[in-house]
Every structure is written in structure tokens, then in C-alpha cells.
Amino acid sequence: MGIPAWVWFVIAAVALVAGLLLLAVDRTREGSRNRERMRWSDLRGWQFVEEDERLVRQWSGGALGYFRAETAVNVVVGSTFTADGRRPVFVFDIEADGQIPAVVVAVRCNRVHPVLVELWLASVPFQRADMPELLGPVGQRYAFADDPEGARAVITQELVDAADALGGDVGVAWLENEWVLASVAPQAGPSRLERLLRDLGEIADIVDPFDDEYAAGTGGQHWQPGRADQPGLGTPPPSEPAQ
């Protein structure tokens, strides 16, 4: 005996209602995020823009490349103080396929980084088609770069320690062009973003110091793969990611 037509009608109606409820929840969540980000921007005296398609085109690495970001929404534009002075910042949600997979925080340096360096948590499935070359584990993260030799001159123990301190909700931190960037979970609120801004400001001071002697290359111990005398370096986690 076949299933009556009214049963299929009820099932379809329930599915439609469930879909509409999920859409309403998503829109409510997005509206709440939008208002919260706007209030935070006003409190800091920064600028707020609801959407900027051009912003995400400045970068291709890290979370932008991984999620294939299409546009930036809930964008905050401002500047923050670090030990080496004031630096411009961006905070924005990335949108891809109608979803918001992450929040990106970016701090600008005064010089262009010579190489793209990505530092991914080992627990994140970070592989993508155009992934930079794997250098190996550095502290709690895996390092990737488009120029391995150049990257080893950039990755100091101080940088590794600062990246480890970012937190387990920061899937990737990376250096690209003149920026230091990191992505955090989409539910991150203003207080978490404030802390991440401070942490990225410290990283910016490490890779873009105003101290000429440090900038000349004498201010940090450079990372080398497999060095047993460098804490947190050269010891891979239990499973090695596929290259």
C-alpha cells in the first residue's frame, strides 16, 4: 500500500517551515552581529561599512584563500596603538556562499613583507588547491610559505611564541603584503576582537620593528626545521598533514 499523498504534503510543509525558521534565525544572528559591530565601531570612533567587495581582493592567502571569500561585510576601519606606534586596522566578516565562516582582523605594517607566511593550527583541515609550500611545525602551528628560504629569515622564535599566544580559536595567522592578519570564529565579539587586535599589534611590532638593528636581522633567532634546541620547533603533532 502506497503512502497517501497528504502525508507527502505534510512532510513538504514541515520541511518548508523548518527552512524558513532556519533562515529567520540566520538573519536575526546576522542583524545582531551587524548592530554589535556598529556599536563597537562607534565606541572606538572608527568607521563602519556594511559591505565592501573590493577589500577581500587585497589578499589571497590565509582564511581569504581557504574560504574563497567573496566579499567583506560588517567592516570596521580604524587604527590602534602598538609599542612601535599607531597602525591602521581592519576587522570584517568574510562572506562565502552566503555564509560567514570567519572574522578577519588585519593590522598594517610600514613595510611590505618579502614573503607570504601562513601559520595554521595543526587541528585545522587547512589544505586547499593553491596552498603555499609546507615548511613544517613551528610551535603549535604549521608554517607554509611561497618562498621557504625567505620565510626562514622572517620566522623567529619571538614570532612563533606570539603566534602560539593567539589562542585555539584562531585557525590561521598570516603575513601578506604589508599586513599581519588572523581569522577567528564568526561568533567572536568585540572583547575577543580587541584582544586579537592587541596580539596582532605585537606581531606587527616583531616583523616590522622600528629598531634599525633588529630590522637588520640581529634581533631574533631564526627558525630552522628540526632544531632541537628551539622550544616548540621541529616536533610534529601526532598526525602529519598531507602536502
C-alpha positions in Angstrom: 0.0 0.0 0.0 1.4 3.4 -1.0 1.9 6.4 1.2 -1.1 8.7 1.0 -0.5 12.0 -0.9 -1.5 14.0 2.2 1.5 12.5 4.1 3.9 13.8 1.5 2.2 17.2 1.6 2.6 17.3 5.4 6.3 16.4 5.1 6.9 19.1 2.5 5.1 21.7 4.6 7.2 20.8 7.7 10.4 21.0 5.7 9.4 24.4 4.3 8.6 25.7 7.8 11.9 24.4 9.2 13.8 26.0 6.3 12.1 29.4 6.9 12.8 29.2 10.6 16.5 28.5 9.9 16.6 31.4 7.5 15.0 33.7 10.1 17.5 32.6 12.7 20.4 33.3 10.4 19.0 36.7 9.5 18.5 37.5 13.2 22.0 36.4 14.0 23.4 38.5 11.2 21.4 41.5 12.2 22.7 41.1 15.8 26.3 40.9 14.6 25.8 43.9 12.4 24.4 46.0 15.3 27.1 44.8 17.7 29.9 45.6 15.3 28.4 49.0 14.5 28.2 49.9 18.2 31.8 48.8 18.8 32.9 50.9 15.9 31.1 54.0 17.2 32.5 53.4 20.7 36.1 53.4 19.3 35.5 56.3 17.0 36.2 54.1 14.0 34.3 53.8 10.7 31.8 51.1 9.9 30.8 49.9 6.4 28.1 47.2 5.9 29.8 45.7 2.8 33.0 46.1 0.7 33.6 43.7 -2.2 37.0 45.2 -3.0 38.5 44.8 0.4 39.0 41.0 0.2 40.8 41.3 -3.1 43.8 42.8 -1.3 44.8 39.3 0.0 44.8 35.8 -1.4 46.3 33.8 1.5 45.2 32.5 4.8 41.5 32.4 5.6 40.7 34.5 2.5 42.0 31.9 0.2 40.9 28.9 2.2 37.2 30.0 2.3 37.3 31.7 -1.1 36.0 34.9 0.3 33.6 36.7 -2.0 33.1 39.9 0.0 33.7 41.6 3.3 30.7 42.6 5.5 30.3 44.4 8.8 33.6 46.1 8.1 35.3 48.2 10.8 38.1 50.6 9.7 40.4 52.3 12.2 43.8 52.4 13.8 45.3 51.2 17.0 48.4 51.9 19.1 51.2 49.4 19.4 54.6 49.7 21.1 56.0 50.9 17.9 53.3 53.4 17.2 49.9 53.7 15.6 48.9 51.2 12.9 45.8 51.1 10.6 43.5 48.1 11.2 40.6 46.3 9.5 38.1 44.0 11.2 35.5 42.3 9.0 33.4 39.2 8.4 34.2 37.2 5.2 31.2 36.0 3.3 31.4 32.9 1.0 28.4 31.0 -0.5 26.0 33.1 1.6 27.7 32.1 4.8 30.1 33.8 7.3 32.8 31.3 8.1 35.2 33.6 10.0 36.1 37.1 11.2 39.3 38.5 9.9 41.4 41.0 11.8 44.2 42.8 9.9 46.9 45.2 11.2 49.1 47.1 8.7 52.8 47.4 8.9 55.1 50.1 7.5 56.9 47.8 5.1 55.9 45.0 2.7 56.7 41.5 3.9 59.0 39.8 1.4 57.2 36.5 1.5 53.7 35.1 2.2 53.8 33.2 5.5 50.8 31.3 6.9 50.7 29.8 10.4 47.9 27.2 10.7 46.7 25.3 13.8 47.5 21.7 13.4 43.9 20.8 14.3 42.5 22.8 11.3 41.9 21.0 7.9 43.9 23.7 6.2 44.6 22.1 2.8 43.5 23.9 -0.4 44.4 23.6 -4.0 46.8 26.5 -4.1 48.4 26.0 -0.7 51.9 27.5 -0.2 54.8 25.1 0.4 54.8 23.4 3.8 57.8 24.3 5.9 57.0 22.2 9.0 55.7 22.6 12.5 56.5 25.8 14.4 55.3 25.8 18.0 51.6 24.8 18.0 51.1 25.6 14.3 52.3 24.6 10.8 54.1 27.1 8.7 53.6 27.5 5.0 55.3 30.0 2.6 55.6 30.8 -1.0 59.4 31.3 -0.5 60.8 28.8 2.0 64.2 30.4 2.3 62.8 33.9 2.6 60.3 32.7 5.2 63.1 31.2 7.5 64.5 34.7 7.7 61.2 36.0 8.9 60.1 33.3 11.3 61.9 33.9 14.6 61.3 32.3 17.9 59.6 35.5 19.1 57.2 35.3 16.2 56.4 31.6 17.0 55.8 32.4 20.7 53.5 35.3 19.7 51.5 33.1 17.3 51.1 30.4 19.9 49.6 33.0 22.3 46.9 33.9 19.8 44.6 31.2 21.0 43.0 28.0 19.8 40.1 29.8 18.2 42.4 31.5 15.7 42.7 29.0 12.9 45.4 30.8 10.9 47.6 33.9 11.2 49.5 35.1 8.2 51.8 37.8 6.8 50.8 39.1 3.3 51.9 42.2 1.6 52.2 44.9 4.3 49.7 43.2 6.6 49.5 40.9 9.6 46.2 39.0 9.6 44.4 36.4 11.6 41.0 34.7 11.4 38.8 33.8 14.4 35.5 32.1 14.8 32.5 34.0 13.5 30.8 34.3 16.9 33.8 36.3 18.3 32.5 39.5 20.0 34.1 42.9 20.5 36.1 41.9 23.6 37.7 39.0 21.8 38.4 41.1 18.8 40.1 43.7 21.0 42.4 41.1 22.4 43.2 39.8 19.0 44.0 43.3 17.8 46.5 43.7 20.6 48.1 40.4 19.9 48.4 41.1 16.2 49.8 44.5 17.0 52.5 42.8 19.0 53.2 40.5 16.0 53.4 43.6 13.7 56.0 45.1 16.1 58.0 41.9 15.8 58.0 41.6 12.0 58.0 45.4 11.4 60.2 46.9 14.1 61.3 50.5 14.2 64.6 49.4 15.7 67.1 49.5 12.9 69.4 47.0 14.5 66.6 44.5 14.8 65.4 45.2 11.3 68.9 44.5 10.0 68.5 40.9 11.2 70.3 40.8 14.6 67.2 40.9 16.8 65.9 37.4 16.7 66.8 33.7 16.5 65.7 32.5 13.1 63.7 29.3 12.9 65.2 26.2 11.3 63.4 22.9 10.8 64.2 20.2 13.2 66.3 22.3 15.6 66.1 20.5 19.0 67.4 23.5 20.9 64.5 25.7 20.0 61.5 25.0 22.2 58.3 24.1 20.3 60.1 23.7 17.0 60.7 20.6 15.0 58.3 18.4 16.9 55.3 17.5 14.8 51.9 16.7 16.2 50.7 13.1 16.1 49.5 13.3 12.5 51.4 15.0 9.7 49.2 16.9 7.3 49.3 15.9 3.6 51.4 18.0 1.5 
